[in-house]
Amino acid sequence: MNRDEYRQYLGYFKIKNYNKINALISLKKKLNAKNIVLKQDKDGCVCLTVNNEFLKIKPIKNRKNIIGAGDKFLAALVIKNNEKNFKKKLIFCNKFAIS
């Protein structure tokens, strides 16, 4: 999800955003999701895994054309669906999104 969707979900479920990790844990439970990925544009992305491991992936600095980057990120997530290492998967998604 992107930042706007994240804020909408927090409002809908009345989750306080004082601590991003706790907010993501609460949101993951409310959505009954195994993993939850928050795309943060120029700040990269964060993920809360099925084991509540918090991963923060740095952004790629030499961005070219970012139009459609969110769609490309999600497509890359599908491509790497069988990748066991979630951190490697997210790094690939970030790179693919701006390629």
Secondary structure by P-SEA (a helix, b strand, c coil): ccaaaaaaaaaaaccccccaaaaaaaaaaaacccbbbbbbccccccccccccbbbbbbcccccccccaaaaaaaaaaaaacccccaaaaaaaaaaaaac
